Amino acid sequence: MGNNCMKDRSSFKKVLASLLPGIFLIGYNIGTGSLTAMSKAGANYGTELLWAVLLSCLITWYLINFFSRFTMATGMTAMEGYRKHIHPAYAWFLWGALSIIILSALMAMIGLLTDVLIVWFKEGWNLTLDRRIAGIGLALFVYVLILIGNTRRFETMLSIMVALMGLAFIGSAIWFFPGFETVLNGLIPRMPSVAEGSDNSSMSILAGMVGTTVSVFAFLIRSGQVKDQGWTMADWKIQKRDALVSATMMFILSAAVMITATATLHMQGQKMNHIKEMIPMLKPLFGPLALFVFAIGIMAAGTSSHLPNMLVIPWLTDDINGNARDTRNPKKRVILGLLTLVSMLGVFIPRPVFLLLLSQVGISVVMPMALLGLIYLSGWHIAQKEYRPKPIEWVLLALISCFSLFMSFQGIMGLIEDLIT
């Protein structure tokens, strides 16, 4: 009996450990940026864009498998493949574009999380925080987490944050559930209407929402995760299960936020341009505890996204060069320290929600380059023919590429519109 319990416990731990990479991706993708985009979409358009969330998560599931399979079949990360088999300039140009997006996201995230802390302390305890001190403290807190962490510890920390975030927003969606008719109506594809009172165009919101779900960063990080885990094609079933859990939870959490925003902000005729405007989403459910639940959910989501954002540039640099990811050597710690200083500039940004959405639009613009590059590599640089895309997959990849290019175009047009208005 005791041996069976120990075996069951050991098996559970193995399954949980195999799911940690996928949970890491959930924490990365469903951060404050995603919550902001989904909340803004729900506040402005109700469930009109729920179809885009479902489509994005289906594409994300497929591309997690696609990027993973390349690394499992070749032993190379996607970035390493771009450098070796396309051209070093291709890989480093992509690295540069992604780095610019990350720098803006780091600043925006600290600005958003600082606003949350200020509102929490002001309305919860009637205490006024200095915005600069609070922002610097948050940035240093994440830096310390990185200094004491490693890949497995990062995955564990993010799993806890994802659990907190899920409890807050899934609970609110169940309470505020607007009815199956409203939800099913949102699954009918349509382009968003104009929303008066929003400081972002409808195209920017759509592109940002899709960009934060079908995230090029998530796929490139996944490629590196697979290599770190030492997964080969013999581990394909484990990888597929992990990818399915990751994409499913991304949809559930994203839909929960949009549904909650629909049932509260949208039905009250409110638009969301500032992080404080998300508070009414949870207030009717939790009453006096609204601020506490709101702050915990957003802080967990924000930290779970900001922490890997800090690691992306060093990780992608290692991936390009074919090196093992290591954040503990002195050179990396200096780089991470400089990134921490850059993130602190977020306390001087008056509209972090706007900046964060623009960075998400940037993701949708860069996505086609990474995707088309890996399609080329998968077709001609995987030695084993059985692991190359099948005919039906070429059709799927062509459709996904067209969707990616369409969203990239919409993102560019929305970005231009937002910058000139």
DRENSE-532731 format. One record per residue (C-alpha): residue number from 1; residue in three letters; x, y, z. Coordinates in steps of 0.02 Angstrom, whole numbers. Example, Ala and Ser with C-alpha at 12.3 -4.5 7.8 and 13.67 -1.06 7.14 Angstrom:
2
ATOM   kollo   zalo     east    north       up
ATOM       1    ala      615     -225      390
ATOM       2    ser      684      -53      357
This chain:
421
ATOM   kollo   zalo     east    north       up
ATOM       1    met        0        0        0
ATOM       2    gly      137      120       52
ATOM       3    asn      241       77     -101
ATOM       4    asn       92      108     -215
ATOM       5    cys       63      279     -135
ATOM       6    met      246      322     -160
ATOM       7    lys      238      266     -341
ATOM       8    asp       80      368     -371
ATOM       9    arg      159      520     -291
ATOM      10    ser      317      497     -394
ATOM      11    ser      214      480     -554
ATOM      12    phe      115      637     -512
ATOM      13    lys      276      734     -483
ATOM      14    lys      344      675     -650
ATOM      15    val      186      728     -741
ATOM      16    leu      186      897     -652
ATOM      17    ala      370      922     -694
ATOM      18    ser      336      883     -877
ATOM      19    leu      199     1017     -878
ATOM      20    leu      306     1155     -802
ATOM      21    pro      374     1215     -970
ATOM      22    gly      195     1239    -1033
ATOM      23    ile      144     1326     -872
ATOM      24    phe      293     1441     -895
ATOM      25    leu      225     1489    -1067
ATOM      26    ile       53     1523     -990
ATOM      27    gly      134     1639     -863
ATOM      28    tyr      232     1724    -1000
ATOM      29    asn       89     1745    -1124
ATOM      30    ile      -49     1787     -999
ATOM      31    gly       36     1932     -914
ATOM      32    thr      -20     2108     -880
ATOM      33    gly       -6     2145    -1066
ATOM      34    ser     -127     2007    -1111
ATOM      35    leu     -245     2053     -969
ATOM      36    thr     -241     2234    -1026
ATOM      37    ala     -275     2187    -1208
ATOM      38    met     -416     2066    -1165
ATOM      39    ser     -493     2188    -1041
ATOM      40    lys     -483     2329    -1165
ATOM      41    ala     -562     2221    -1301
ATOM      42    gly     -700     2167    -1182
ATOM      43    ala     -733     2343    -1120
ATOM      44    asn     -738     2417    -1295
ATOM      45    tyr     -820     2278    -1395
ATOM      46    gly     -897     2154    -1273
ATOM      47    thr     -871     1976    -1335
ATOM      48    glu     -857     2030    -1518
ATOM      49    leu     -675     1974    -1525
ATOM      50    leu     -690     1810    -1430
ATOM      51    trp     -672     1719    -1597
ATOM      52    ala     -501     1799    -1617
ATOM      53    val     -449     1732    -1446
ATOM      54    leu     -503     1555    -1492
ATOM      55    leu     -419     1563    -1663
ATOM      56    ser     -260     1635    -1585
ATOM      57    cys     -252     1496    -1455
ATOM      58    leu     -277     1361    -1587
ATOM      59    ile     -137     1437    -1690
ATOM      60    thr      -30     1451    -1534
ATOM      61    trp      -56     1266    -1495
ATOM      62    tyr       -4     1216    -1670
ATOM      63    leu      148     1330    -1674
ATOM      64    ile      209     1273    -1502
ATOM      65    asn      212     1097    -1577
ATOM      66    phe      291     1161    -1739
ATOM      67    phe      435     1254    -1656
ATOM      68    ser      460     1112    -1530
ATOM      69    arg      469      980    -1666
ATOM      70    phe      605     1074    -1758
ATOM      71    thr      715     1081    -1604
ATOM      72    met      676      901    -1554
ATOM      73    ala      721      839    -1728
ATOM      74    thr      879      943    -1754
ATOM      75    gly      943      984    -1580
ATOM      76    met      950     1168    -1632
ATOM      77    thr      846     1311    -1567
ATOM      78    ala      751     1412    -1697
ATOM      79    met      869     1561    -1676
ATOM      80    glu     1021     1449    -1700
ATOM      81    gly      941     1378    -1857
ATOM      82    tyr      911     1551    -1928
ATOM      83    arg     1095     1594    -1904
ATOM      84    lys     1166     1432    -1971
ATOM      85    his     1050     1393    -2115
ATOM      86    ile      977     1560    -2172
ATOM      87    his     1102     1697    -2131
ATOM      88    pro     1178     1774    -1973
ATOM      89    ala     1107     1943    -2026
ATOM      90    tyr      932     1867    -2028
ATOM      91    ala      950     1802    -1851
ATOM      92    trp     1028     1961    -1781
ATOM      93    phe      901     2075    -1867
ATOM      94    leu      762     1973    -1788
ATOM      95    trp      854     1982    -1621
ATOM      96    gly      866     2172    -1637
ATOM      97    ala      681     2194    -1678
ATOM      98    leu      631     2081    -1534
ATOM      99    ser      747     2173    -1415
ATOM     100    ile      667     2341    -1456
ATOM     101    ile      496     2267    -1419
ATOM     102    ile      558     2192    -1255
ATOM     103    leu      635     2356    -1196
ATOM     104    ser      470     2448    -1221
ATOM     105    ala      375     2306    -1136
ATOM     106    leu      493     2310     -986
ATOM     107    met      462     2496     -959
ATOM     108    ala      274     2481     -986
ATOM     109    met      260     2333     -867
ATOM     110    ile      346     2422     -723
ATOM     111    gly      235     2574     -754
ATOM     112    leu       78     2466     -748
ATOM     113    leu      127     2369     -593
ATOM     114    thr      176     2530     -504
ATOM     115    asp        3     2602     -541
ATOM     116    val      -76     2445     -467
ATOM     117    leu       25     2462     -307
ATOM     118    ile      -16     2646     -290
ATOM     119    val     -204     2615     -310
ATOM     120    trp     -198     2466     -191
ATOM     121    phe     -110     2560      -52
ATOM     122    lys     -209     2719      -76
ATOM     123    glu     -383     2644      -74
ATOM     124    gly     -345     2493       36
ATOM     125    trp     -245     2575      174
ATOM     126    asn     -256     2760      132
ATOM     127    leu      -68     2765      106
ATOM     128    thr       14     2867      -32
ATOM     129    leu      163     2786     -116
ATOM     130    asp      295     2882     -210
ATOM     131    arg      281     2819     -390
ATOM     132    arg      468     2822     -421
ATOM     133    ile      513     2730     -262
ATOM     134    ala      377     2599     -290
ATOM     135    gly      431     2569     -470
ATOM     136    ile      614     2554     -427
ATOM     137    gly      572     2434     -285
ATOM     138    leu      471     2323     -403
ATOM     139    ala      609     2319     -533
ATOM     140    leu      739     2273     -402
ATOM     141    phe      623     2137     -332
ATOM     142    val      616     2050     -501
ATOM     143    tyr      804     2070     -522
ATOM     144    val      832     1982     -356
ATOM     145    leu      717     1839     -409
ATOM     146    ile      823     1817     -565
ATOM     147    leu      986     1819     -467
ATOM     148    ile      930     1678     -352
ATOM     149    gly      841     1577     -486
ATOM     150    asn      872     1448     -621
ATOM     151    thr      763     1380     -760
ATOM     152    arg      670     1253     -651
ATOM     153    arg      646     1380     -512
ATOM     154    phe      578     1508     -636
ATOM     155    glu      452     1379     -697
ATOM     156    thr      397     1341     -519
ATOM     157    met      378     1525     -474
ATOM     158    leu      274     1558     -628
ATOM     159    ser      161     1408     -594
ATOM     160    ile      115     1485     -425
ATOM     161    met       82     1654     -506
ATOM     162    val      -26     1574     -641
ATOM     163    ala     -129     1486     -506
ATOM     164    leu     -161     1650     -415
ATOM     165    met     -205     1738     -576
ATOM     166    gly     -321     1598     -630
ATOM     167    leu     -417     1596     -465
ATOM     168    ala     -447     1783     -475
ATOM     169    phe     -507     1796     -655
ATOM     170    ile     -592     1628     -684
ATOM     171    gly     -690     1655     -523
ATOM     172    ser     -748     1826     -580
ATOM     173    ala     -796     1760     -753
ATOM     174    ile     -905     1623     -677
ATOM     175    trp     -991     1750     -564
ATOM     176    phe    -1021     1876     -702
ATOM     177    phe    -1057     1749     -839
ATOM     178    pro    -1167     1846     -963
ATOM     179    gly    -1252     1693    -1037
ATOM     180    phe    -1210     1566    -1171
ATOM     181    glu    -1294     1667    -1308
ATOM     182    thr    -1177     1814    -1279
ATOM     183    val    -1024     1701    -1275
ATOM     184    leu    -1074     1601    -1429
ATOM     185    asn    -1112     1762    -1522
ATOM     186    gly     -933     1815    -1489
ATOM     187    leu     -869     1662    -1582
ATOM     188    ile     -940     1727    -1747
ATOM     189    pro     -793     1807    -1842
ATOM     190    arg     -811     1995    -1873
ATOM     191    met     -701     2148    -1877
ATOM     192    pro     -714     2263    -1727
ATOM     193    ser     -822     2418    -1736
ATOM     194    val     -760     2592    -1690
ATOM     195    ala     -756     2622    -1502
ATOM     196    glu     -772     2805    -1454
ATOM     197    gly     -672     2851    -1300
ATOM     198    ser     -529     2729    -1327
ATOM     199    asp     -352     2795    -1346
ATOM     200    asn     -307     2649    -1462
ATOM     201    ser     -382     2612    -1631
ATOM     202    ser     -485     2453    -1655
ATOM     203    met     -350     2381    -1767
ATOM     204    ser     -216     2410    -1635
ATOM     205    ile     -322     2324    -1504
ATOM     206    leu     -356     2175    -1617
ATOM     207    ala     -174     2160    -1672
ATOM     208    gly     -112     2182    -1494
ATOM     209    met     -233     2052    -1428
ATOM     210    val     -182     1925    -1560
ATOM     211    gly        1     1973    -1544
ATOM     212    thr        6     1940    -1358
ATOM     213    thr      -70     1766    -1384
ATOM     214    val       15     1712    -1547
ATOM     215    ser      177     1777    -1475
ATOM     216    val      340     1753    -1569
ATOM     217    phe      428     1764    -1400
ATOM     218    ala      330     1615    -1333
ATOM     219    phe      379     1508    -1482
ATOM     220    leu      562     1556    -1477
ATOM     221    ile      567     1530    -1288
ATOM     222    arg      483     1361    -1314
ATOM     223    ser      617     1310    -1437
ATOM     224    gly      749     1348    -1305
ATOM     225    gln      647     1259    -1171
ATOM     226    val      643     1100    -1274
ATOM     227    lys      832     1104    -1292
ATOM     228    asp      854     1140    -1105
ATOM     229    gln      740      993    -1062
ATOM     230    gly      841      880    -1176
ATOM     231    trp      681      824    -1265
ATOM     232    thr      699      724    -1425
ATOM     233    met      567      649    -1539
ATOM     234    ala      556      506    -1415
ATOM     235    asp      473      632    -1297
ATOM     236    trp      346      691    -1425
ATOM     237    lys      194      631    -1325
ATOM     238    ile      252      727    -1171
ATOM     239    gln      280      884    -1275
ATOM     240    lys      108      871    -1357
ATOM     241    arg       20      852    -1189
ATOM     242    asp      116     1000    -1120
ATOM     243    ala       73     1107    -1273
ATOM     244    leu     -113     1062    -1260
ATOM     245    val     -122     1108    -1076
ATOM     246    ser      -32     1271    -1111
ATOM     247    ala     -143     1327    -1256
ATOM     248    thr     -304     1272    -1170
ATOM     249    met     -266     1369    -1012
ATOM     250    met     -216     1521    -1117
ATOM     251    phe     -389     1520    -1196
ATOM     252    ile     -481     1493    -1031
ATOM     253    leu     -389     1635     -942
ATOM     254    ser     -400     1755    -1090
ATOM     255    ala     -585     1719    -1116
ATOM     256    ala     -617     1739     -929
ATOM     257    val     -542     1914     -929
ATOM     258    met     -638     1966    -1086
ATOM     259    ile     -803     1897    -1019
ATOM     260    thr     -779     1988     -853
ATOM     261    ala     -740     2151     -942
ATOM     262    thr     -893     2127    -1052
ATOM     263    ala    -1010     2098     -905
ATOM     264    thr     -944     2247     -806
ATOM     265    leu     -856     2387     -902
ATOM     266    his     -941     2360    -1071
ATOM     267    met    -1116     2345    -1002
ATOM     268    gln    -1086     2504     -901
ATOM     269    gly    -1029     2594    -1058
ATOM     270    gln     -851     2617     -993
ATOM     271    lys     -690     2612    -1095
ATOM     272    met     -521     2561    -1025
ATOM     273    asn     -372     2676    -1050
ATOM     274    his     -291     2661     -878
ATOM     275    ile     -250     2514     -765
ATOM     276    lys     -360     2586     -626
ATOM     277    glu     -513     2565     -737
ATOM     278    met     -496     2375     -722
ATOM     279    ile     -546     2382     -538
ATOM     280    pro     -736     2385     -574
ATOM     281    met     -714     2216     -660
ATOM     282    leu     -692     2131     -492
ATOM     283    lys     -773     2253     -369
ATOM     284    pro     -954     2189     -382
ATOM     285    leu     -896     2011     -349
ATOM     286    phe     -775     2037     -206
ATOM     287    gly     -839     2198     -128
ATOM     288    pro     -712     2266       -2
ATOM     289    leu     -591     2131      -59
ATOM     290    ala     -596     2192     -239
ATOM     291    leu     -435     2289     -227
ATOM     292    phe     -346     2146     -142
ATOM     293    val     -402     2016     -272
ATOM     294    phe     -370     2138     -414
ATOM     295    ala     -196     2181     -351
ATOM     296    ile     -147     1999     -321
ATOM     297    gly     -211     1944     -492
ATOM     298    ile     -128     2086     -587
ATOM     299    met       34     2079     -487
ATOM     300    ala       46     1891     -515
ATOM     301    ala       10     1912     -700
ATOM     302    gly      128     2058     -719
ATOM     303    thr      272     1978     -625
ATOM     304    ser      247     1813     -718
ATOM     305    ser      269     1910     -881
ATOM     306    his      401     2035     -827
ATOM     307    leu      519     1903     -758
ATOM     308    pro      539     1806     -922
ATOM     309    asn      540     1970    -1019
ATOM     310    met      698     2013     -922
ATOM     311    leu      775     1848     -977
ATOM     312    val      725     1852    -1161
ATOM     313    ile      870     1955    -1230
ATOM     314    pro     1007     1852    -1142
ATOM     315    trp      917     1690    -1186
ATOM     316    leu      898     1734    -1370
ATOM     317    thr     1081     1784    -1376
ATOM     318    asp     1130     1613    -1308
ATOM     319    asp     1011     1528    -1430
ATOM     320    ile     1087     1615    -1581
ATOM     321    asn     1262     1562    -1529
ATOM     322    gly     1208     1386    -1484
ATOM     323    asn     1258     1408    -1302
ATOM     324    ala     1172     1339    -1148
ATOM     325    arg     1061     1467    -1061
ATOM     326    asp     1145     1531     -904
ATOM     327    thr     1093     1686     -805
ATOM     328    arg     1220     1662     -666
ATOM     329    asn     1383     1713     -748
ATOM     330    pro     1446     1890     -708
ATOM     331    lys     1422     1956     -885
ATOM     332    lys     1239     1904     -890
ATOM     333    arg     1208     1980     -719
ATOM     334    val     1277     2146     -779
ATOM     335    ile     1164     2139     -934
ATOM     336    leu     1014     2097     -825
ATOM     337    gly     1060     2241     -711
ATOM     338    leu     1060     2360     -860
ATOM     339    leu      890     2292     -915
ATOM     340    thr      827     2324     -738
ATOM     341    leu      882     2506     -752
ATOM     342    val      792     2521     -920
ATOM     343    ser      632     2449     -843
ATOM     344    met      639     2581     -707
ATOM     345    leu      608     2714     -839
ATOM     346    gly      429     2651     -840
ATOM     347    val      390     2759     -688
ATOM     348    phe      409     2913     -800
ATOM     349    ile      284     2850     -931
ATOM     350    pro      112     2931     -910
ATOM     351    arg       16     2802    -1014
ATOM     352    pro       94     2629     -989
ATOM     353    val      -62     2539    -1055
ATOM     354    phe      -42     2630    -1221
ATOM     355    leu      143     2589    -1232
ATOM     356    leu      115     2407    -1186
ATOM     357    leu      -17     2386    -1320
ATOM     358    leu      101     2463    -1449
ATOM     359    ser      236     2338    -1399
ATOM     360    gln      109     2198    -1425
ATOM     361    val       70     2268    -1597
ATOM     362    gly      257     2258    -1631
ATOM     363    ile      252     2073    -1591
ATOM     364    ser      122     2044    -1726
ATOM     365    val      230     2140    -1849
ATOM     366    val      385     2033    -1815
ATOM     367    met      294     1866    -1806
ATOM     368    pro      291     1831    -1996
ATOM     369    met      480     1843    -2006
ATOM     370    ala      507     1711    -1871
ATOM     371    leu      370     1598    -1939
ATOM     372    leu      421     1603    -2122
ATOM     373    gly      601     1573    -2071
ATOM     374    leu      557     1415    -1975
ATOM     375    ile      443     1354    -2115
ATOM     376    tyr      594     1363    -2231
ATOM     377    leu      706     1274    -2104
ATOM     378    ser      577     1137    -2071
ATOM     379    gly      556     1101    -2256
ATOM     380    trp      739     1089    -2304
ATOM     381    his      849     1073    -2149
ATOM     382    ile      770      931    -2049
ATOM     383    ala      871      779    -2100
ATOM     384    gln      736      650    -2058
ATOM     385    lys      600      667    -2189
ATOM     386    glu      468      591    -2075
ATOM     387    tyr      481      744    -1961
ATOM     388    arg      457      870    -2099
ATOM     389    pro      284      949    -2121
ATOM     390    lys      157      837    -2207
ATOM     391    pro       55      902    -2357
ATOM     392    ile      -93      951    -2247
ATOM     393    glu       28     1045    -2134
ATOM     394    trp       93     1146    -2279
ATOM     395    val      -86     1204    -2309
ATOM     396    leu     -107     1248    -2124
ATOM     397    leu       60     1338    -2121
ATOM     398    ala       12     1437    -2277
ATOM     399    leu     -153     1489    -2195
ATOM     400    ile      -67     1535    -2031
ATOM     401    ser       64     1635    -2128
ATOM     402    cys      -73     1731    -2219
ATOM     403    phe     -160     1765    -2053
ATOM     404    ser        5     1821    -1977
ATOM     405    leu       41     1938    -2124
ATOM     406    phe     -138     2007    -2115
ATOM     407    met     -121     2044    -1929
ATOM     408    ser       50     2120    -1959
ATOM     409    phe      -26     2238    -2089
ATOM     410    gln     -170     2282    -1972
ATOM     411    gly      -46     2312    -1832
ATOM     412    ile       59     2430    -1938
ATOM     413    met      -95     2527    -1995
ATOM     414    gly     -161     2537    -1817
ATOM     415    leu        9     2592    -1752
ATOM     416    ile       18     2732    -1880
ATOM     417    glu     -159     2787    -1836
ATOM     418    asp     -122     2790    -1649
ATOM     419    leu       41     2886    -1670
ATOM     420    ile      -32     3024    -1779
ATOM     421    thr     -191     3051    -1675
